[in-house]
Amino acid sequence: MAAWEEVLDDLVQVRGHALAQYAALLTGSRAEAEDLLQEALVRCFGQVRPLRDVVAAETYVRRAILNVFLDGHRRRERWTGVRHLIARPEQVESPEAAAADRVSVESALASLRPRLRACVVLRFYDDLTVPEIARRLGLAEGTVKRYLSDAVGRLEDVLGPVSSSERPDTVDIKEAR
């Protein structure tokens, strides 16, 4: 057995419980602590390292536990910060309902004139502002606002009312500030 393998074996047998408690203090969960400890041990001993002393190895593993915990926390925080940007809900009740909604929206869009449809898609799908839409289509901003207003009115007739936060006139007021 190599020297690092003996160090790992001694570390786990002698200090494994203390390392697991340290990880549990960080995570607040025994199961997560065990996973955290295992990940730290793999990072520390997955490649041959010159760890020939149990005390130095324990210090190294404790630091790895902390780093793995903080990295995971940062990853979860980052995900929490951007999760709302995903367009679809986390759980879809049934694929039939989502398919029916999609078909309804597509057929409602198909009923619009091409310029109205283009304005709606650019505003609500590509999330462009009114000035950006006007530049893309070569129209005046007032014309784009009128097209959006007309299109949303027609879509509401087919699909039902749109909430006030999604109405183009509400969005334009915020953009003007």
N, C-alpha and C positions, 0 to 999 in steps of 0.2 A: 504494500500500500504506500502511495506517495505521501510526502509530508503534508501537503495541503489537504489530502483526504483524511488524514488523522486529525488535523486541526478542525475540519468540518465535523467529523464524527464526535470529537470531544466537545465542540461548541454546542452542538445540538443536544447531546446527552446532559451536559453539565449546565449550560446556560439557556437552553431552548425554552424552558418555562418562563424565565425572566424576559427573554426577547419577545415571547408571545404576549406577556402582560404589557410590555412596552407598546407593542403594536395595538393591543386592545385599548389602551389609554388613548391612543391617537384616533382609532376608528370608532370606538364605542360599541363594537360588536365582536364577539369571540370568533365568529365565522369569518368576518372580513379580516380580522387580525391574523388568522391562520393563513389566509390567502396572501395578505401583505407580507408576512414573514417568509412564506415560500417564495414569493416573487423576489424579495430582497436577497435570499440565499442563492437563488438562481443567478441573479445579477452579479453577486459577489464571487460565487464559486463555479459559475457556468463556464468560465474560461480560467485556465490555470493562472493563479495569482500567487505572488510570493508571500502568502500569509503563513508564517511558520509558528505563530504564537497565538494562543487562544484569546488572550486579552486584547491584542491588536485586532484580531479577527472580529471579536465582539464589538469593538468600537467601530470598525468598518461596516459591519452588518447593521448596527444601530443607525449609522448615518444613511445607509442604503434604505432602511425602513422609512426613515423620515423623508428622504427624497422621493421614494415611490409613493408615499402617502400624499405629499404635496403635489406631485405630478398628477396623480389621480384626482385630487381636489381641484386643481387648476383645469383639468380636462372637463370635469363635471360642471364647474362654474362656466366655462366657455360654452359648453353645450346648452346649459340653461339660458345663457344669454342669447343664443341664436336659434334655439328650438322653435320659438314662435314664428320664425321666418319661413318655416316649411308651410307650403300652401295647403296641404291636406291635414285633416285631423289625425291624431295618433291612433284612434280606433274608428274604423268604419263599421257602422251597424250591419250593413249587408252590401255585397257588391251590386245587387240589383238596384238599390236606392241610388247609389253613386252613379251607376250607368244611366238610370232614368234622368237624374239631374243633368248629367252631361249632355244627353240627347236633347233635353229641353232647352238648355242654354244654346247648344249648337243650332237647333232649329230656330230659336228666337233670333240669334245673330244672323242667320241666313235670311230672315225676313226683312232685315235692314238694307237700305241702299248701300252701295259699296263705300262711299265716303263716311257715312255714319258708322258702319261696321269697322272701318279702319280706325276711326277716332276712338271707338270703344275699346278695341283690341290694344291700341297703343297706350291708352290711358290706364285701363284696368288690368291688362295682362302684362304689358311691358313696363308699366308703372312710370310712364313718362309724364312730364308736366305739360301744361297747356302750351307754353312757349316752345318746348321741344317738339310737340306734335305739329304745331304750326310750321316750324322750320322743316320738318320732315315731309310734310304734305304740301308745302308751298302755299299755305293759307294764312289769313289774318287770324290773330288770337281770338278775336270776337267771333269769327266764323267757327273756329274749333269749339268754343264754348257753346255756341248755338247748336252745332251738330251733336255735342255730348248731351246737352239738355234734351234735344229731340229724341236722341237714341235711347237715353235712359227712360224717358217717358213711354216710348213704345215698348221697351223691354219690360217695364213695370206692368204694362197692360197684359203682357203674355205671362210673365213669371211671378208677378206679385210685387209689392212695394220693396224698394231698396232702402236700407237704413240711412239715416241722415249723414253718417260719417262717410258713406260711400258716394253720396251725391256729388256730381262735378262742381256745382256752385259752392258747396261747402269747402271742397278741396281748393278751389280757386281763391277763396277768401284767405285761407291759411297761406297759400303760396304768395299772395300779394304782400303779406307782412314782411 
